[in-house]
Amino acid sequence: MAEGWTRHYWNEIIEPYSAGIEKHGLNPYAVKVMSEVGIDISHQYSKTIRELPTSDFDLVVTVCDSAREKCPIFLGKSKLIHKGFDDPPSLVNHTTSEEEKLVIYRKVRDEIGKFILNLPKYLER
């Protein structure tokens, strides 16, 4: 969702790459709730850091605590910040209602969207 928001708001000035410590696949709930706000992430796919086309980043943002703890060291000019968000797949494990699951994903979607809206200020610091 963070990559989708970044492309939506900042495509002209930021080239975002999204990756994780492990591959988990593209989550259909994430695709659905992002489409509700007019952002198509269906073309994105789950990848690891090793699959990214570069390792030279201006800014590295970790968005969940497990990634923060396991995040590799980025040498060079990379600035690292952490902004923790709830992990929707973990939160929906105990819900059976589709609407409950969507509520959780929408909440996290909106929190990530607000953070990404302010992302350029982290580049300036």
N, C-alpha and C positions, 0 to 999 in steps of 0.2 A: 504494500500500500504506500510506503514511503517513496519508493521509486516513481510510482504513478503520480502521486501528489507533486513530487519535484518536477517531473516532466510537464505537468499541467501548469504549475505556477512559474517555473524558472527555466524552461527549455532553452531559452535564448542565452542564458548566462551560466547555467550549471549543466554539466554532463553527468547524470547520476548513474551509478552502478549499484545494483543490489545483490548481495550474496550473504550466505550464512555459513555457519560452521559445518552444518550438515544439509543435505538436500531433503526436502519434505514434499515437493510437488507444489503446484499452484492450487491454492485453496479455493474451492468454488464459492464459499461464503464471502471471501475477500473480493473475488471477481464480481459477485452480485452487488455487494454494498458499494463498491466503487462505481459500478455502472449506474447506481441510483443517483450519483452526483455528477454523472456525465463523463466519467473517466474510465476508459477501456484498458484494463490491465491483462486481458485475456491472452495477449501476445507475449507477456513476460513468462519467465520460467525459473524454476528453482535451480540455483547454482551455488557452488562453493567459491570461496575467495580465490582458490587456485585457477578457476576457470575464467576469471576476469581478464580483459585484454591488457591490463597494466597493473602495476603495484605501486605506482607513483601517484598519490592522491594529495590534493590540497587539504581535504577534510575527510575524516573517517568518523562516521556517526554510528554508534551502537545503540540499538533500540530495545534490547531486552537484557535482563541481568545475566543470563547464561552466556550470551555473546560477549558481554563486557568482561566476564571472568575468563573466557577462553579466547578472546580476541588476540590474534597474532600481533607481533610488534611490527609497526610500519616504520621503516627507516627513512631518513630524508626529511622533507619539509612537511610531511603529513601532520595535521593538527587532529587530535583525537578528542571527541566529546562523547559523553553518554547521556542519552535521554531515555529513561526507562518507560516502557509502555506495558500494559497488561498483554499477556500472550493469549489471544482469542482461542486458538485450538485447545489450550489447556483449560481455559475457563468453560468451554462448552462440553467438556467430557461428561459432565454430570447433568446436562440438560437434555430433555427429549423433544421439547417443542421447537419446531423450526423458527417460530417467531422469537423465542427466547434467544436462540443462537444468533439470529440476525440483530437483535438489540445489542448484544455484546459486541459483535463485529462493527456495528454502526458507531458505538461509543468509542471504540479504539480508532476507527477510521477518522472520526471527527477530531480526536485528540492529536493524532498524527498530522492531520491537515493543518491544524492551528500551529503546530511546531514547524512544519515545513514552510508555512507562510512567512515565518521569521528567519528562515535558514540563512539568507545572505548576511545577516548581522554577525553570524558566527565566522563567516569567511573574512570579515573586516577586522576581527579582533586579533 
